[in-house]
Amino acid sequence: MFGLMQSRGLLISSILTHAARHHAGTEVVSRTHEGTTHRYTWADVERRSRGLVRVLQKLGVGMHDRVGTLAWNGYRHLEVYYAAPGMGAICHTINPRLHPDDIAYIVNHAADCVLFVDMSFASLVSGIAERIAGSVRHVVMLTDAANMPDIALAPGMTLHCYDDLLAAADEDFAWPEFDENTASALCYTSGTTGRPKGVLYSHRSTFLHVYAASMPDVLCLRASDRILPVVPMFHVNAWGIPYATALLGAALILPGRHLDGASMADLLNSERVTMSAGVPTVWLGLLQHLRATGQKLTTTQRIMTGGSAAPPLLIEAFRDEQGVRIEHGWGMTELSPVGTYNAPKAAQVGLGKDEAVRHMLKQGRILPGIDMKIVDGDGKELPWDGVSFGDLLVRGPWVAGAYFGDAPGSALEPDGWFATGDVATIDPDGFMEITDRSKDVIKSGGEWISSIQLENIAVSHPDVAEAAVIAALHPKWDERPLLLVVARPGCALDPRSVLSVYDGQVAKWWLPDEVLVVDELPHTATGKLQKTTLRTRYRNHYLDSQR
């Protein structure tokens, strides 16, 4: 027997129509590549998105077709976010920071028929045009006629101006009803080995993820908030924020391409932002700017950080110097992406400053609706004691079951869980802490050493701007930690001084055998430390030094 409730599909279009109907006048603000600040409302987003559907239809886009984007966080990109899935097509956000070869592969693998492109990526598209001409028929530049570039495309590909197309489009489209399990968005992960893999979200999975991520013990969004997603819209749907702000009726502030400390400080204050989200490297840059200028954040109360572990100094500095809470979250492309969030339970509310910072280093509690566990090498579940660490597995309605193009369920373990590739502990209160990626953990003499913990300690040195620890091959111990550090501007680093910060904090056998001072560290397209590059470069460092 089924319940007797109304059956309405959980569709992305209903998120936007809710915002337009009940929060019509709430602002959506964008910094544009034309050097202006664009302002309109959620009602405008919905109306223009309907017009964009008519544009897509005229370009030959139909149900289930992939619509690619190479764009920063801006209002035109936001309209594609809603128009493509709203008509039953699929919004495919592409990371422009990837190598052109990977971008061409992704476009072809997804079979994108149209590409929406920001001005700053015009030369990128022109450079790969010959390789993607088999699928892409139209390239639409996200600009007005006055700023249209003259770029060369491959035969059979047509160049369009976004504003001109939209100005000529009718806005009479009515959002259709269809199965909520219909695919809505496609995002390729850059965290895998080999070629990027596509994660295909559904309307249902996206809707459920946004509901859970907006809850008080997660992002805690309200209609009165003004939210700035620094995390790019091409990176796992900006952690769901473009959908969550519409769902809650909050103001959405889109920063465009300029994410340096000065630009962020200006935007956070001028637009009265209350909450923001992004990777630690962005906040470290902002912190350096605030310290150098003596500037204060006037309205920002909370910052969500994820993508990599936030160092303790970042949490302490924003708390003590700015009165801003840094809150840890964790997720991955395969989780839509948010899986855990570090919101306190009653037991953590009264923690002292030092204890509170240590606790905030954990990635947090699982979102309601999904589940997690840690297992040993034999697949046996490990206890939640905060000490035992093993492979982290997750499952739930917004967790991927397969990669795009593969058989359903092919990405799962035999018991239906998804292996994240992370190594973690879970404490008795259910707070998970990543201790490493399974491919980054250091196995020395048969024992494991956490590279993340060593990195967090290294950046507590006053002259260290950034640190990375990798496993380097060793003739006796199999692997030993190698620490690479970047000095703060104007500082000279003594390797012995850096090693001294580990005194009393870790077992002596955990200490890096050597400290290398380097000019810079490589990062992935999403701002994470690029450990693969470092391993390739320094994997044999200890072996070579003994020859």
VEXDREN-2710 file (C-alpha; in Angstrom, 1 decimal):
% VEXDREN-2710
k/r/px/py/pz
1/MET/0.0/0.0/0.0
2/PHE/1.3/3.5/-1.0
3/GLY/0.7/6.7/0.8
4/LEU/-1.9/9.1/-0.5
5/MET/0.2/12.2/-0.9
6/GLN/0.7/14.3/-4.0
7/SER/3.4/13.1/-6.3
8/ARG/5.6/16.0/-7.5
9/GLY/9.0/15.3/-8.9
10/LEU/12.1/16.8/-7.2
11/LEU/13.2/18.9/-10.1
12/ILE/15.8/21.6/-10.3
13/SER/13.4/23.9/-12.1
14/SER/11.2/23.8/-9.0
15/ILE/14.0/25.2/-6.9
16/LEU/14.3/28.2/-9.3
17/THR/10.5/28.8/-9.5
18/HIS/10.3/28.7/-5.7
19/ALA/13.0/31.4/-5.6
20/ALA/11.2/33.5/-8.2
21/ARG/7.8/33.2/-6.6
22/HIS/8.7/33.6/-2.9
23/HIS/12.0/35.5/-3.0
24/ALA/11.5/37.5/-6.2
25/GLY/13.3/40.6/-5.2
26/THR/16.4/39.0/-3.6
27/GLU/19.6/40.0/-5.3
28/VAL/22.0/38.0/-7.4
29/VAL/25.2/40.1/-7.8
30/SER/28.0/39.3/-10.2
31/ARG/31.4/40.8/-10.9
32/THR/31.8/40.5/-14.7
33/HIS/34.8/40.2/-17.0
34/GLU/33.7/43.5/-18.6
35/GLY/34.8/45.1/-15.3
36/THR/31.2/45.9/-14.1
37/THR/29.0/44.8/-11.2
38/HIS/25.8/43.2/-12.5
39/ARG/22.7/43.2/-10.3
40/TYR/19.4/41.5/-10.8
41/THR/17.0/39.3/-8.8
42/TRP/15.9/35.7/-8.6
43/ALA/12.8/36.6/-10.5
44/ASP/15.1/37.8/-13.3
45/VAL/17.1/34.6/-13.2
46/GLU/14.0/32.5/-13.7
47/ARG/12.6/34.7/-16.5
48/ARG/15.9/34.8/-18.4
49/SER/16.5/31.1/-17.9
50/ARG/13.2/30.4/-19.7
51/GLY/14.4/32.6/-22.5
52/LEU/17.7/30.7/-22.6
53/VAL/15.8/27.4/-23.0
54/ARG/14.4/28.8/-26.3
55/VAL/17.9/29.7/-27.3
56/LEU/19.1/26.1/-26.6
57/GLN/16.2/24.7/-28.6
58/LYS/17.0/26.9/-31.6
59/LEU/20.6/25.6/-31.3
60/GLY/19.3/22.0/-31.6
61/VAL/19.6/21.0/-27.9
62/GLY/17.1/18.3/-26.9
63/MET/16.3/16.0/-24.0
64/HIS/19.5/14.4/-22.4
65/ASP/21.9/16.4/-24.7
66/ARG/25.0/17.7/-22.9
67/VAL/25.5/21.5/-22.7
68/GLY/29.1/22.3/-21.8
69/THR/30.3/25.4/-19.9
70/LEU/33.8/26.9/-19.5
71/ALA/33.1/29.7/-17.2
72/TRP/33.7/31.5/-13.9
73/ASN/31.1/32.3/-11.4
74/GLY/28.7/34.8/-13.1
75/TYR/25.1/35.4/-13.8
76/ARG/25.2/34.1/-17.4
77/HIS/26.7/30.9/-16.2
78/LEU/24.0/30.7/-13.5
79/GLU/21.3/30.9/-16.2
80/VAL/22.8/27.9/-18.0
81/TYR/22.8/26.0/-14.7
82/TYR/19.1/26.3/-14.6
83/ALA/18.0/26.4/-18.2
84/ALA/19.8/23.2/-19.4
85/PRO/18.5/20.8/-16.7
86/GLY/15.2/22.6/-16.5
87/MET/14.4/21.6/-20.1
88/GLY/15.7/18.0/-19.6
89/ALA/19.2/18.5/-21.0
90/ILE/22.4/18.1/-18.9
91/CYS/24.6/21.0/-17.7
92/HIS/28.2/19.9/-18.1
93/THR/30.6/22.1/-16.2
94/ILE/34.2/21.8/-17.4
95/ASN/37.2/22.8/-15.3
96/PRO/39.2/25.3/-17.5
97/ARG/42.3/24.9/-15.3
98/LEU/42.8/21.4/-16.7
99/HIS/45.3/20.7/-19.4
100/PRO/43.9/21.4/-22.9
101/ASP/44.3/17.7/-23.8
102/ASP/42.1/16.7/-20.8
103/ILE/39.5/19.4/-21.7
104/ALA/39.3/18.1/-25.3
105/TYR/39.0/14.6/-24.0
106/ILE/36.2/15.6/-21.5
107/VAL/34.2/17.5/-24.2
108/ASN/34.4/14.6/-26.6
109/HIS/33.7/11.9/-23.9
110/ALA/30.6/13.9/-22.8
111/ALA/29.6/14.5/-26.4
112/ASP/28.8/18.2/-25.7
113/CYS/26.8/19.7/-28.5
114/VAL/27.1/23.4/-27.4
115/LEU/29.8/25.2/-25.4
116/PHE/29.1/28.3/-23.3
117/VAL/32.5/30.1/-22.8
118/ASP/33.7/33.0/-20.8
119/MET/35.8/35.6/-22.6
120/SER/39.0/34.6/-20.7
121/PHE/38.8/31.1/-22.2
122/ALA/38.4/32.2/-25.9
123/SER/41.9/31.2/-26.9
124/LEU/41.6/27.9/-25.0
125/VAL/38.5/26.9/-27.1
126/SER/40.1/28.1/-30.3
127/GLY/43.2/26.0/-29.5
128/ILE/41.2/22.8/-29.1
129/ALA/38.4/23.5/-31.7
130/GLU/39.7/21.0/-34.3
131/ARG/39.7/18.3/-31.7
132/ILE/36.2/18.8/-30.5
133/ALA/34.5/19.6/-33.8
134/GLY/33.1/16.1/-33.9
135/SER/30.6/16.9/-31.2
136/VAL/30.4/20.7/-30.6
137/ARG/28.3/22.5/-33.2
138/HIS/28.0/25.9/-31.4
139/VAL/30.2/28.0/-29.2
140/VAL/28.4/30.8/-27.3
141/MET/30.6/33.5/-25.8
142/LEU/29.2/34.7/-22.5
143/THR/29.3/38.4/-23.2
144/ASP/27.7/41.2/-25.1
145/ALA/28.2/42.3/-28.7
146/ALA/30.7/45.1/-27.8
147/ASN/33.1/42.6/-26.2
148/MET/32.7/39.7/-28.7
149/PRO/36.1/38.2/-29.6
150/ASP/37.0/37.2/-33.1
151/ILE/38.3/33.7/-32.7
152/ALA/38.9/30.9/-35.1
153/LEU/36.8/27.8/-34.9
154/ALA/36.8/24.5/-36.8
155/PRO/34.6/24.1/-39.9
156/GLY/31.1/23.2/-38.9
157/MET/31.3/25.1/-35.7
158/THR/29.3/28.4/-35.3
159/LEU/30.2/31.3/-33.0
160/HIS/27.5/33.2/-31.1
161/CYS/27.1/36.1/-28.7
162/TYR/25.1/35.2/-25.6
163/ASP/23.5/38.5/-25.0
164/ASP/22.4/38.8/-28.7
165/LEU/20.9/35.3/-28.6
166/LEU/19.0/36.0/-25.4
167/ALA/17.7/39.4/-26.5
168/ALA/16.1/37.7/-29.5
169/ALA/14.5/34.8/-27.5
170/ASP/10.9/34.5/-26.3
171/GLU/10.3/33.9/-22.6
172/ASP/7.2/31.9/-23.0
173/PHE/8.7/28.5/-22.1
174/ALA/6.9/26.5/-19.4
175/TRP/9.1/24.2/-17.2
176/PRO/8.1/20.6/-18.0
177/GLU/7.5/17.7/-15.6
178/PHE/9.6/14.6/-16.0
179/ASP/11.1/11.8/-14.0
180/GLU/13.1/13.1/-11.1
181/ASN/15.8/10.5/-11.8
182/THR/16.6/12.2/-15.1
183/ALA/20.2/13.3/-15.4
184/SER/20.7/17.0/-14.6
185/ALA/24.4/17.7/-14.5
186/LEU/27.8/16.2/-15.4
187/CYS/31.1/16.9/-13.7
188/TYR/34.4/15.2/-14.3
189/THR/36.6/14.5/-11.3
190/SER/40.3/15.6/-11.4
191/GLY/41.1/13.5/-8.4
192/THR/41.4/10.2/-10.2
193/THR/44.4/8.5/-11.8
194/GLY/44.4/8.4/-15.6
195/ARG/41.8/10.2/-17.6
196/PRO/39.1/12.3/-15.8
197/LYS/35.9/10.4/-15.0
198/GLY/32.4/11.8/-15.3
199/VAL/29.9/11.8/-12.5
200/LEU/26.3/12.2/-13.7
201/TYR/24.0/13.7/-11.2
202/SER/20.2/13.4/-11.3
203/HIS/17.5/16.0/-10.4
204/ARG/16.6/13.9/-7.4
205/SER/20.2/13.5/-6.1
206/THR/20.8/17.2/-6.5
207/PHE/17.6/18.2/-4.8
208/LEU/18.2/15.9/-1.8
209/HIS/21.8/17.0/-1.5
210/VAL/20.8/20.7/-1.5
211/TYR/18.2/20.0/1.2
212/ALA/20.7/18.3/3.5
213/ALA/23.5/20.8/2.8
214/SER/21.3/23.7/3.8
215/MET/20.4/22.3/7.2
216/PRO/21.4/24.2/10.4
217/ASP/24.2/21.7/11.2
218/VAL/25.7/22.1/7.7
219/LEU/25.7/25.4/5.7
220/CYS/22.9/26.8/7.9
221/LEU/21.6/29.1/5.1
222/ARG/18.8/31.6/5.7
223/ALA/16.9/34.0/3.4
224/SER/18.6/36.9/5.2
225/ASP/22.1/35.6/4.2
226/ARG/24.3/37.0/1.5
227/ILE/26.4/34.1/0.2
228/LEU/29.6/34.2/-1.8
229/PRO/30.8/31.0/-3.3
230/VAL/34.5/31.4/-4.0
231/VAL/34.6/27.7/-5.0
232/PRO/34.1/27.8/-8.8
233/MET/30.8/26.8/-10.4
234/PHE/32.9/24.5/-12.6
235/HIS/34.0/22.6/-9.5
236/VAL/31.3/20.2/-8.4
237/ASN/28.5/22.8/-8.9
238/ALA/30.2/25.2/-6.5
239/TRP/29.4/22.8/-3.6
240/GLY/25.7/23.1/-4.4
241/ILE/25.5/26.8/-3.4
242/PRO/23.9/28.1/-6.6
243/TYR/21.0/25.8/-5.9
244/ALA/21.0/26.2/-2.1
245/THR/20.7/30.0/-2.3
246/ALA/17.7/29.8/-4.6
247/LEU/16.1/27.1/-2.4
248/LEU/16.4/29.3/0.7
249/GLY/16.0/32.6/-1.0
250/ALA/19.4/34.0/0.0
251/ALA/21.3/36.6/-1.9
252/LEU/23.9/35.1/-4.2
253/ILE/27.2/37.0/-4.8
254/LEU/29.3/35.7/-7.7
255/PRO/32.9/36.9/-7.8
256/GLY/33.9/36.3/-11.4
257/ARG/37.6/35.5/-12.1
258/HIS/39.4/37.6/-9.6
259/LEU/40.0/35.6/-6.4
260/ASP/43.0/37.3/-4.9
261/GLY/43.1/38.6/-1.4
262/ALA/42.4/42.2/-2.2
263/SER/39.5/41.4/-4.6
264/MET/38.0/39.1/-2.0
265/ALA/38.2/41.6/0.9
266/ASP/36.6/44.3/-1.3
267/LEU/33.8/42.1/-2.4
268/LEU/33.1/40.5/1.0
269/ASN/32.7/44.0/2.6
270/SER/31.1/46.0/-0.3
271/GLU/28.4/43.3/-0.8
272/ARG/27.9/42.7/2.9
273/VAL/28.6/39.0/2.6
274/THR/27.6/36.9/5.7
275/MET/28.9/33.5/4.6
276/SER/31.5/32.3/2.0
277/ALA/33.0/29.0/0.9
278/GLY/36.2/28.0/-0.8
279/VAL/39.5/26.1/-0.5
280/PRO/42.1/26.9/2.1
281/THR/44.5/28.5/-0.4
282/VAL/42.0/31.3/-1.1
283/TRP/41.6/32.0/2.6
284/LEU/45.3/32.0/3.2
285/GLY/45.6/34.6/0.5
286/LEU/42.8/36.7/2.0
287/LEU/44.4/36.4/5.5
288/GLN/47.8/37.7/4.1
289/HIS/46.0/40.7/2.5
290/LEU/44.0/41.5/5.7
291/ARG/47.2/41.3/7.8
292/ALA/49.2/43.5/5.4
293/THR/46.5/46.2/5.2
294/GLY/45.0/46.0/8.6
295/GLN/41.6/45.6/7.0
296/LYS/38.7/44.0/8.8
297/LEU/35.8/41.9/7.5
298/THR/32.7/43.8/8.6
299/THR/29.8/41.4/7.9
300/THR/31.3/38.0/7.3
301/GLN/30.4/35.5/10.1
302/ARG/31.3/32.1/8.7
303/ILE/33.6/30.6/6.1
304/MET/33.2/27.0/4.9
305/THR/36.5/25.4/3.8
306/GLY/37.2/22.1/2.1
307/GLY/39.1/20.5/-0.7
308/SER/42.1/20.0/1.5
309/ALA/42.8/20.2/5.2
310/ALA/42.7/23.7/6.7
311/PRO/45.8/24.4/8.9
312/PRO/45.2/25.3/12.5
313/LEU/46.7/28.8/12.0
314/LEU/44.0/29.6/9.5
315/ILE/41.2/28.7/11.9
316/GLU/42.9/30.6/14.8
317/ALA/43.8/33.7/12.8
318/PHE/40.3/34.3/11.4
319/ARG/38.7/33.6/14.8
320/ASP/41.1/35.8/16.8
321/GLU/41.8/38.6/14.3
322/GLN/38.5/38.8/12.3
323/GLY/35.9/37.2/14.5
324/VAL/35.1/34.8/11.6
325/ARG/34.4/31.1/12.1
326/ILE/36.3/28.7/9.7
327/GLU/34.2/25.6/9.4
328/HIS/35.5/22.3/7.9
329/GLY/33.5/20.3/5.4
330/TRP/34.5/17.3/3.3
331/GLY/33.2/15.8/0.1
332/MET/34.1/14.8/-3.4
333/THR/32.7/15.0/-6.9
334/GLU/31.2/11.6/-6.4
335/LEU/29.2/12.9/-3.4
336/SER/27.5/15.8/-5.2
337/PRO/29.9/16.9/-3.3
338/VAL/29.2/17.5/0.4
339/GLY/29.5/14.4/2.7
340/THR/30.4/15.7/6.1
341/TYR/30.4/19.0/8.0
342/ASN/32.0/20.0/11.3
343/ALA/29.2/21.4/13.3
344/PRO/29.4/20.9/17.1
345/LYS/27.3/18.6/19.2
346/ALA/26.5/19.6/22.8
347/ALA/29.8/18.0/24.0
348/GLN/31.9/20.3/21.9
349/VAL/30.1/23.6/22.6
350/GLY/32.1/24.3/25.8
351/LEU/35.6/23.4/24.5
352/GLY/38.5/25.8/25.2
353/LYS/40.2/27.6/22.4
354/ASP/43.0/25.1/21.8
355/GLU/40.6/22.1/22.1
356/ALA/38.1/23.8/19.8
357/VAL/40.7/24.4/17.1
358/ARG/41.9/20.8/17.3
359/HIS/38.4/19.6/17.0
360/MET/37.7/21.9/14.0
361/LEU/40.5/20.2/12.1
362/LYS/38.2/17.2/11.7
363/GLN/36.1/17.0/8.6
364/GLY/32.9/16.5/10.6
365/ARG/29.8/14.5/10.9
366/ILE/28.0/12.8/8.0
367/LEU/25.0/14.6/6.5
368/PRO/21.6/13.1/7.2
369/GLY/20.6/10.9/4.3
370/ILE/23.9/9.2/3.7
371/ASP/26.2/7.0/5.7
372/MET/29.9/6.3/6.2
373/LYS/32.2/3.7/7.7
374/ILE/36.0/2.9/7.9
375/VAL/37.4/-0.6/7.1
376/ASP/40.7/-2.3/7.3
377/GLY/42.5/-4.0/4.4
378/ASP/40.2/-7.0/4.6
379/GLY/37.1/-4.9/4.5
380/LYS/36.3/-5.4/8.2
381/GLU/34.6/-2.4/9.7
382/LEU/36.8/-0.6/12.3
383/PRO/35.6/1.0/15.6
384/TRP/34.7/4.6/16.0
385/ASP/37.3/5.3/18.7
386/GLY/39.1/8.3/17.1
387/VAL/42.3/6.2/16.9
388/SER/41.7/3.4/14.4
389/PHE/42.1/4.6/10.9
390/GLY/41.2/2.8/7.7
391/ASP/39.7/3.2/4.2
392/LEU/36.6/5.5/4.2
393/LEU/33.5/4.2/2.5
394/VAL/30.2/6.0/1.9
395/ARG/26.7/5.3/0.5
396/GLY/23.5/7.2/-0.1
397/PRO/21.1/8.8/-2.6
398/TRP/23.6/11.5/-3.7
399/VAL/26.6/9.2/-3.9
400/ALA/27.7/8.0/-7.4
401/GLY/27.1/4.3/-8.3
402/ALA/29.0/4.4/-11.6
403/TYR/31.0/6.8/-13.8
404/PHE/29.5/8.2/-17.0
405/GLY/29.6/5.6/-19.7
406/ASP/30.2/2.7/-17.4
407/ALA/27.7/0.0/-16.2
408/PRO/25.4/0.9/-13.3
409/GLY/26.9/0.0/-10.0
410/SER/30.4/-0.6/-11.4
411/ALA/32.0/2.0/-9.1
412/LEU/30.8/0.3/-5.9
413/GLU/32.2/-2.3/-3.6
414/PRO/30.4/-5.7/-3.6
415/ASP/28.4/-4.7/-0.6
416/GLY/27.2/-1.5/-2.3
417/TRP/29.5/1.0/-0.6
418/PHE/31.6/3.6/-2.5
419/ALA/35.3/3.6/-1.7
420/THR/36.4/7.3/-1.4
421/GLY/40.2/6.7/-1.6
422/ASP/40.6/8.5/1.7
423/VAL/42.0/7.1/4.9
424/ALA/40.2/8.4/8.0
425/THR/39.3/8.0/11.7
426/ILE/35.9/8.4/13.2
427/ASP/35.5/9.4/16.9
428/PRO/32.8/8.2/19.3
429/ASP/30.7/11.3/18.5
430/GLY/30.7/10.5/14.8
431/PHE/33.3/13.1/13.7
432/MET/35.4/11.9/10.8
433/GLU/38.9/13.1/10.2
434/ILE/40.9/12.5/7.0
435/THR/44.4/11.3/7.9
436/ASP/45.5/10.9/4.3
437/ARG/44.6/9.9/0.8
438/SER/45.2/6.2/0.4
439/LYS/47.8/7.0/-2.3
440/ASP/49.4/9.7/-0.1
441/VAL/49.8/7.9/3.2
442/ILE/53.4/7.1/4.1
443/LYS/54.2/3.5/4.9
444/SER/57.5/3.5/6.8
445/GLY/58.8/0.2/8.2
446/GLY/55.3/-1.3/8.0
447/GLU/53.7/1.6/10.0
448/TRP/51.6/4.4/8.6
449/ILE/52.4/8.2/8.9
450/SER/49.9/10.9/8.1
451/SER/51.2/13.4/5.6
452/ILE/48.3/15.8/6.4
453/GLN/49.2/15.9/10.1
454/LEU/52.8/16.6/9.3
455/GLU/51.8/19.4/6.9
456/ASN/49.5/21.1/9.4
457/ILE/52.4/21.2/11.9
458/ALA/54.8/22.5/9.4
459/VAL/52.6/25.5/8.5
460/SER/52.5/26.5/12.2
461/HIS/56.1/27.8/11.7
462/PRO/55.8/31.6/11.5
463/ASP/57.9/31.7/8.3
464/VAL/56.3/28.9/6.4
465/ALA/53.6/29.9/3.8
466/GLU/52.8/26.4/2.5
467/ALA/54.0/22.8/3.0
468/ALA/53.7/19.5/1.4
469/VAL/54.8/16.1/2.7
470/ILE/55.2/13.1/0.3
471/ALA/56.4/9.5/0.6
472/ALA/59.9/9.2/-0.8
473/LEU/61.4/5.7/-1.4
474/HIS/64.0/4.7/1.2
475/PRO/66.5/1.8/1.0
476/LYS/65.8/0.6/4.6
477/TRP/62.3/1.8/5.6
478/ASP/60.6/1.4/2.3
479/GLU/59.2/5.0/2.5
480/ARG/60.1/8.0/4.6
481/PRO/58.5/11.5/4.7
482/LEU/60.0/14.3/2.7
483/LEU/58.9/17.8/3.7
484/LEU/58.8/20.6/1.1
485/VAL/58.1/24.1/2.3
486/VAL/57.6/27.6/0.7
487/ALA/58.8/30.6/2.7
488/ARG/56.5/33.6/3.4
489/PRO/57.4/36.7/1.4
490/GLY/60.6/38.3/2.8
491/CYS/61.5/35.4/5.0
492/ALA/64.4/33.0/4.9
493/LEU/63.8/29.5/6.1
494/ASP/66.3/27.3/8.0
495/PRO/65.3/23.6/7.6
496/ARG/66.5/22.9/11.2
497/SER/64.1/25.6/12.5
498/VAL/61.2/24.0/10.5
499/LEU/61.9/20.6/12.0
500/SER/61.9/22.1/15.5
501/VAL/58.2/22.8/15.4
502/TYR/57.6/19.0/15.5
503/ASP/59.2/18.7/19.0
504/GLY/56.7/17.0/21.3
505/GLN/54.0/16.9/18.7
506/VAL/54.7/13.6/16.9
507/ALA/56.7/10.4/17.5
508/LYS/60.3/10.9/16.5
509/TRP/60.0/8.2/13.8
510/TRP/57.4/10.4/12.1
511/LEU/59.8/13.3/11.6
512/PRO/60.7/14.1/8.0
513/ASP/64.2/12.9/7.2
514/GLU/64.8/16.1/5.2
515/VAL/63.3/19.6/4.6
516/LEU/63.5/21.1/1.1
517/VAL/62.9/24.8/0.7
518/VAL/61.2/25.4/-2.7
519/ASP/60.0/28.6/-4.5
520/GLU/56.5/27.2/-5.0
521/LEU/54.4/24.1/-4.8
522/PRO/52.2/22.8/-7.7
523/HIS/48.4/22.8/-7.3
524/THR/45.6/21.0/-9.0
525/ALA/43.0/22.8/-11.1
526/THR/40.8/23.0/-7.9
527/GLY/43.5/24.4/-5.6
528/LYS/44.7/21.2/-3.9
529/LEU/48.3/20.4/-3.5
530/GLN/49.4/18.4/-6.6
531/LYS/51.0/15.4/-4.8
532/THR/51.2/13.4/-8.0
533/THR/53.6/15.9/-9.5
534/LEU/55.7/16.1/-6.3
535/ARG/55.9/12.3/-6.0
536/THR/57.1/12.1/-9.6
537/ARG/59.7/14.7/-9.0
538/TYR/60.9/13.7/-5.6
539/ARG/60.0/10.0/-5.3
540/ASN/63.6/8.8/-5.5
541/HIS/65.1/11.7/-3.6
542/TYR/66.5/9.6/-0.7
543/LEU/67.7/6.9/-3.1
544/ASP/69.5/9.4/-5.3
545/SER/71.1/11.2/-2.4
546/GLN/72.8/7.9/-1.2
547/ARG/74.3/7.1/-4.6
END
